[in-house]
Protein backbone atom coordinates (compact mmCIF):
# COMPACT_ATOMS: atom_id res chain seq x y z
CA UNK A 1 0.00 0.00 0.00
CA UNK A 2 1.65 3.20 -1.22
CA UNK A 3 1.59 6.54 0.49
CA UNK A 4 1.25 9.92 -1.15
CA UNK A 5 3.96 12.51 -0.63
CA UNK A 6 4.62 14.27 2.68
CA UNK A 7 5.91 17.84 2.86
CA UNK A 8 6.96 19.12 6.26
CA UNK A 9 7.30 22.89 6.56
CA UNK A 10 9.05 23.55 9.85
CA UNK A 11 9.48 26.79 11.74
CA UNK A 12 10.43 28.12 15.13
CA UNK A 13 7.84 29.93 17.27
CA UNK A 14 6.87 33.35 15.96
CA UNK A 15 7.58 32.61 12.32
CA UNK A 16 3.93 32.68 11.25
CA UNK A 17 2.83 29.05 10.91
CA UNK A 18 -0.60 29.77 12.43
CA UNK A 19 -1.06 32.78 10.14
CA UNK A 20 0.00 30.72 7.11
CA UNK A 21 -2.37 27.79 7.78
CA UNK A 22 -5.65 29.30 6.49
CA UNK A 23 -3.91 30.73 3.42
CA UNK A 24 -2.41 27.32 2.58
CA UNK A 25 -5.78 25.64 3.05
CA UNK A 26 -7.45 28.21 0.79
CA UNK A 27 -4.84 27.82 -1.97
CA UNK A 28 -4.48 24.01 -1.78
CA UNK A 29 -5.83 21.89 -4.62
CA UNK A 30 -5.84 18.29 -3.46
CA UNK A 31 -3.15 18.76 -0.83
CA UNK A 32 -4.29 18.32 2.77
CA UNK A 33 -2.78 20.85 5.17
CA UNK A 34 -2.29 20.34 8.91
CA UNK A 35 -0.63 22.36 11.66
CA UNK A 36 0.94 20.47 14.55
CA UNK A 37 -0.95 22.63 17.05
CA UNK A 38 -4.42 22.49 15.54
CA UNK A 39 -5.57 19.55 17.67
CA UNK A 40 -4.72 21.49 20.81
CA UNK A 41 -7.15 23.57 22.80
CA UNK A 42 -5.39 26.15 24.96
CA UNK A 43 -2.19 24.11 24.64
CA UNK A 44 -3.87 20.87 25.74
CA UNK A 45 -5.12 17.69 24.09
CA UNK A 46 -8.20 16.23 25.79
CA UNK A 47 -7.26 18.19 28.88
CA UNK A 48 -3.61 17.09 28.98
CA UNK A 49 -1.14 19.99 28.65
CA UNK A 50 1.07 19.37 25.61
CA UNK A 51 2.52 22.78 24.77
CA UNK A 52 4.81 23.10 27.78
CA UNK A 53 8.38 21.99 28.44
CA UNK A 54 7.09 19.87 31.32
CA UNK A 55 5.16 17.82 28.74
CA UNK A 56 8.31 16.86 26.81
CA UNK A 57 8.09 13.20 27.93
CA UNK A 58 4.73 12.82 26.15
CA UNK A 59 5.72 14.63 22.93
CA UNK A 60 6.81 11.36 21.24
CA UNK A 61 3.29 9.97 21.75
CA UNK A 62 1.79 13.17 20.33
CA UNK A 63 4.11 12.88 17.32
CA UNK A 64 3.09 9.24 16.78
CA UNK A 65 -0.56 10.28 16.82
CA UNK A 66 0.14 12.87 14.12
CA UNK A 67 2.06 10.29 12.10
CA UNK A 68 -0.98 7.99 12.13
CA UNK A 69 -3.35 10.79 11.10
CA UNK A 70 -1.05 11.93 8.30
CA UNK A 71 -0.46 8.42 6.99
CA UNK A 72 -4.20 7.70 6.91
CA UNK A 73 -4.69 10.76 4.69
CA UNK A 74 -1.70 9.81 2.52
CA UNK A 75 -3.07 6.25 2.09
CA UNK A 76 -6.28 7.80 0.80
CA UNK A 77 -4.25 9.36 -2.02
CA UNK A 78 -3.72 12.91 -0.78
CA UNK A 79 -0.35 14.62 -0.45
CA UNK A 80 0.03 16.23 2.97
CA UNK A 81 1.62 19.52 3.95
CA UNK A 82 2.40 19.50 7.67
CA UNK A 83 3.38 22.69 9.49
CA UNK A 84 5.61 21.71 12.38
CA UNK A 85 8.12 22.84 14.94
CA UNK A 86 11.81 22.61 14.16
CA UNK A 87 12.81 18.94 14.19
CA UNK A 88 15.83 17.42 15.83
CA UNK A 89 18.49 16.41 13.33
CA UNK A 90 17.69 12.69 13.77
CA UNK A 91 14.07 13.36 12.74
CA UNK A 92 15.07 14.52 9.25
CA UNK A 93 14.26 11.57 7.02
CA UNK A 94 14.88 11.18 3.30
CA UNK A 95 11.32 10.06 2.54
CA UNK A 96 9.95 13.49 3.51
CA UNK A 97 10.26 16.73 1.56
CA UNK A 98 11.50 19.31 4.08
CA UNK A 99 11.34 23.09 3.95
CA UNK A 100 11.72 25.77 6.57
CA UNK A 101 9.90 28.96 7.46
CA UNK A 102 12.12 31.73 8.71
CA UNK A 103 12.00 35.42 9.59
CA UNK A 104 14.38 38.04 10.88
CA UNK A 105 15.22 37.56 14.54
CA UNK A 106 14.08 41.09 15.42
CA UNK A 107 10.68 40.42 13.86
CA UNK A 108 10.39 37.07 15.67
CA UNK A 109 11.18 38.82 18.97
CA UNK A 110 8.50 41.47 18.28
CA UNK A 111 5.91 38.82 17.43
CA UNK A 112 6.66 36.76 20.55
CA UNK A 113 6.69 39.80 22.83
CA UNK A 114 3.24 40.68 21.46
CA UNK A 115 2.10 37.20 22.61
CA UNK A 116 3.38 37.96 26.10
CA UNK A 117 6.33 35.58 25.96
CA UNK A 118 9.07 36.10 28.55
CA UNK A 119 12.75 36.46 27.67
CA UNK A 120 13.63 32.83 28.39
CA UNK A 121 10.89 31.60 26.03
CA UNK A 122 11.98 34.04 23.34
CA UNK A 123 15.59 32.91 23.63
CA UNK A 124 14.48 29.27 23.23
CA UNK A 125 12.66 30.28 20.03
CA UNK A 126 15.82 32.02 18.80
CA UNK A 127 17.82 28.82 19.41
CA UNK A 128 15.22 26.86 17.44
CA UNK A 129 15.44 29.37 14.57
CA UNK A 130 19.22 29.06 14.48
CA UNK A 131 18.93 25.26 14.40
CA UNK A 132 16.43 25.44 11.53
CA UNK A 133 18.84 27.56 9.49
CA UNK A 134 21.57 24.92 9.84
CA UNK A 135 19.30 21.91 9.21
CA UNK A 136 16.76 22.68 6.51
CA UNK A 137 16.76 24.06 2.99
CA UNK A 138 14.90 25.37 1.13
CA UNK A 139 13.55 28.08 3.40
CA UNK A 140 10.67 30.48 2.91
CA UNK A 141 10.82 33.94 4.42
CA UNK A 142 7.78 35.26 6.34
CA UNK A 143 9.02 38.81 6.92
CA UNK A 144 6.58 40.43 4.47
CA UNK A 145 3.54 38.87 6.25
CA UNK A 146 1.63 38.28 2.99
CA UNK A 147 0.29 34.83 3.88
CA UNK A 148 -1.47 34.24 0.55
CA UNK A 149 1.65 34.99 -1.48
CA UNK A 150 3.70 32.77 0.82
CA UNK A 151 1.14 29.95 0.50
CA UNK A 152 1.38 30.17 -3.30
CA UNK A 153 5.22 30.01 -3.14
CA UNK A 154 5.09 26.95 -0.87
CA UNK A 155 2.52 25.22 -3.07
CA UNK A 156 4.67 25.92 -6.13
CA UNK A 157 7.56 24.16 -4.34
CA UNK A 158 5.28 21.27 -3.38
CA UNK A 159 4.03 20.79 -6.94
CA UNK A 160 7.57 20.84 -8.35
CA UNK A 161 8.66 18.06 -5.94
CA UNK A 162 6.36 15.11 -6.62
C-alpha positions in Angstrom: 0.0 0.0 0.0 1.6 3.2 -1.2 1.6 6.5 0.5 1.2 9.9 -1.2 4.0 12.5 -0.6 4.6 14.3 2.7 5.9 17.8 2.9 7.0 19.1 6.3 7.3 22.9 6.6 9.1 23.6 9.9 9.5 26.8 11.7 10.4 28.1 15.1 7.8 29.9 17.3 6.9 33.3 16.0 7.6 32.6 12.3 3.9 32.7 11.3 2.8 29.0 10.9 -0.6 29.8 12.4 -1.1 32.8 10.1 0.0 30.7 7.1 -2.4 27.8 7.8 -5.7 29.3 6.5 -3.9 30.7 3.4 -2.4 27.3 2.6 -5.8 25.6 3.1 -7.5 28.2 0.8 -4.8 27.8 -2.0 -4.5 24.0 -1.8 -5.8 21.9 -4.6 -5.8 18.3 -3.5 -3.2 18.8 -0.8 -4.3 18.3 2.8 -2.8 20.8 5.2 -2.3 20.3 8.9 -0.6 22.4 11.7 0.9 20.5 14.5 -0.9 22.6 17.1 -4.4 22.5 15.5 -5.6 19.5 17.7 -4.7 21.5 20.8 -7.1 23.6 22.8 -5.4 26.1 25.0 -2.2 24.1 24.6 -3.9 20.9 25.7 -5.1 17.7 24.1 -8.2 16.2 25.8 -7.3 18.2 28.9 -3.6 17.1 29.0 -1.1 20.0 28.6 1.1 19.4 25.6 2.5 22.8 24.8 4.8 23.1 27.8 8.4 22.0 28.4 7.1 19.9 31.3 5.2 17.8 28.7 8.3 16.9 26.8 8.1 13.2 27.9 4.7 12.8 26.1 5.7 14.6 22.9 6.8 11.4 21.2 3.3 10.0 21.8 1.8 13.2 20.3 4.1 12.9 17.3 3.1 9.2 16.8 -0.6 10.3 16.8 0.1 12.9 14.1 2.1 10.3 12.1 -1.0 8.0 12.1 -3.4 10.8 11.1 -1.1 11.9 8.3 -0.5 8.4 7.0 -4.2 7.7 6.9 -4.7 10.8 4.7 -1.7 9.8 2.5 -3.1 6.3 2.1 -6.3 7.8 0.8 -4.3 9.4 -2.0 -3.7 12.9 -0.8 -0.4 14.6 -0.4 0.0 16.2 3.0 1.6 19.5 4.0 2.4 19.5 7.7 3.4 22.7 9.5 5.6 21.7 12.4 8.1 22.8 14.9 11.8 22.6 14.2 12.8 18.9 14.2 15.8 17.4 15.8 18.5 16.4 13.3 17.7 12.7 13.8 14.1 13.4 12.7 15.1 14.5 9.3 14.3 11.6 7.0 14.9 11.2 3.3 11.3 10.1 2.5 10.0 13.5 3.5 10.3 16.7 1.6 11.5 19.3 4.1 11.3 23.1 3.9 11.7 25.8 6.6 9.9 29.0 7.5 12.1 31.7 8.7 12.0 35.4 9.6 14.4 38.0 10.9 15.2 37.6 14.5 14.1 41.1 15.4 10.7 40.4 13.9 10.4 37.1 15.7 11.2 38.8 19.0 8.5 41.5 18.3 5.9 38.8 17.4 6.7 36.8 20.5 6.7 39.8 22.8 3.2 40.7 21.5 2.1 37.2 22.6 3.4 38.0 26.1 6.3 35.6 26.0 9.1 36.1 28.6 12.8 36.5 27.7 13.6 32.8 28.4 10.9 31.6 26.0 12.0 34.0 23.3 15.6 32.9 23.6 14.5 29.3 23.2 12.7 30.3 20.0 15.8 32.0 18.8 17.8 28.8 19.4 15.2 26.9 17.4 15.4 29.4 14.6 19.2 29.1 14.5 18.9 25.3 14.4 16.4 25.4 11.5 18.8 27.6 9.5 21.6 24.9 9.8 19.3 21.9 9.2 16.8 22.7 6.5 16.8 24.1 3.0 14.9 25.4 1.1 13.6 28.1 3.4 10.7 30.5 2.9 10.8 33.9 4.4 7.8 35.3 6.3 9.0 38.8 6.9 6.6 40.4 4.5 3.5 38.9 6.2 1.6 38.3 3.0 0.3 34.8 3.9 -1.5 34.2 0.5 1.6 35.0 -1.5 3.7 32.8 0.8 1.1 30.0 0.5 1.4 30.2 -3.3 5.2 30.0 -3.1 5.1 27.0 -0.9 2.5 25.2 -3.1 4.7 25.9 -6.1 7.6 24.2 -4.3 5.3 21.3 -3.4 4.0 20.8 -6.9 7.6 20.8 -8.3 8.7 18.1 -5.9 6.4 15.1 -6.6 
